[in-house]
Amino acid sequence: MTNQSKAGAESRAYTALKEVFQAGRPIIFIRTAEEARAHTLLQEIGRKLFAGSTTVWSWSLTTGLSHPESTNREKLGPDAVLDFIASHRQKGIFQLKDFHHFMDDPLIRRRLRDLYGLCLDSGKFIVITSPGRTIPEELGRQIALVELHTPDAEELLHFLRSEAETIARQGFRVDTSEPVLFALSRALQGLTIDESRHALRRALSVAGALDINSLQSLVDEKKLVVNRTGLVQYVSDSTRIEDVGGLEYLKAWLTERRKLFIERDSMSAEIVPKGLLVMGVSGCGKSLSVKAIASCFGLPLYRIEMSEVFSGRHGNPDAAFVEACRTVEAVAPAVVWFDEIEMGITGRATDDASLSRIFAFFLTWMQEKARGLFVAATANRIDLLPAEMIRKGRFDEVFFIDLPTEEERSEVFRIHLEKRGIDPVPLQLHRLKIITQGWTGAEIEQCVVSALTQVRLQNRELTFDDLHEAAQNVIPLSKTMREQVDHIRSWAYDRALRASPKESRK
């Protein structure tokens, strides 16, 4: 990848624009909020694609038409700037920044249709940039739409090299080695160019330098940007795979796939791990396992809140879901977590049209998403999901997390005690195996917390009797919701891969 960058590999955005210009489309609509970035890309088109023979003009409602080679500006209105383009006898790219506001005017629409024929094969291109998609229906066939997504690694590398020179001139220490710049570009993915610039300034204010130690500051800035949507949440939990008790089969699977995922760019897409679906009894470690996946793969973790998608606070649910998926694609490589996915897919009325669209989009997206995304979905009731969701090809594997075995319960006790600075050896945890049969991992943690609370109030050390007494007050979910738990376990018995070795259960 680094050698490719040195050789001048094209960014995704440049390639998309280049292909439209090569097709000779005289009117182009770029959907983006980054006007300056669009202008830079258009200048790159003029310089590379047209060998510098095509200059880039810029027009806005406030500044008028700016000459590309001088500071002169002509205060032209929307109709006058179209007249200027029509009469201009040289090749040129004309970026119209606020023009979408005037496309409701029948006269403007008619003028654009006339200019389509006039500019065709003339070397003149009209480029309308707008944050919204506002193309009148009658111009739909004449205008080429380009969605300018967030910058990819190549574009960010180009940006970083330019910014590094500026920062170095300001007296800051900058590591411009390709491995460091590549790592920084990965950390910035998902941010716009302006947001990336702010992230670099933040890193400089924290460390006084731009180097490999700046990564955390860049990730923190990305966290703020991603979280503000309300649809996607950056999860900063650093749970290690060693912090998960039991689940030996699941851990072994993740360890094996980790190598394949790391080497994904050199492998065919069909063998690159895409994701897994984890189902099981509530409280048995599904969420903890997902957090451990991100740690195991060395990737950031983002959670899509299905309840937010359907809340109505973000507009149309299916549009909000698409936006959330596109957001996490932009920050790849990453692990994306769909928590309690059955509630999002089946938690509404079956005749809800938006549910059908969301379901259809999700299935397609799972097949076509960026290979740098690993999807981890959790579900309490996988039997509620449609068969298309869980068939092979959507997820690499479907794991079932059952109630922990005797050995796993002892391990979970040990992990929670050590996490709180308690030596588990003197506590004879094996003596709790019988009384904790049918417990979930969450119930074991609560037992430890309850026992520790009592001894802290009495200002003494924890003993086995404290744990035993706390355990007497726990009524496990396997008893209070026996029918539901038995149903989940029975359904998954031969339909999913077990995350743990089987145990004879009563």
Secondary structure by P-SEA (a helix, b strand, c coil): caaaaaaccccaaaaaaaaaaaacccbbbbbcccaaaaaaaaaaaaaccccccbbbbbbccccccccccccccccccaaaaaaaaaaccbbbbbbbcccccccccaaaaaaaaaaaaaaccccbbbbbbbccccccccccccbbbbbbccccaaaaaaaaaaaaaaaaaacccccccaaaaaaaaaaaccccaaaaaaaaaaaaaacccccccaaaaaaaaaaaaaaccccbbbbcccccccccccaaaaaaaaaaaaaaaaacccccccccccbbbbbccccccaaaaaaaaaaaacbbbbbbccccccccccccaaaaaaaaaaaaaaaccbbbbbccccccccccccccaaaaaaaaaaaaaaacccccbbbbbbbcccccccccccccccccbbbbbccccaaaaaaaaaaaaaaaccccccccccccccccccccaaaaaaaaaaaaaaaaaacccccaaaaaaaaaacccccccaaaaaaaaaaaacccccccccccccc
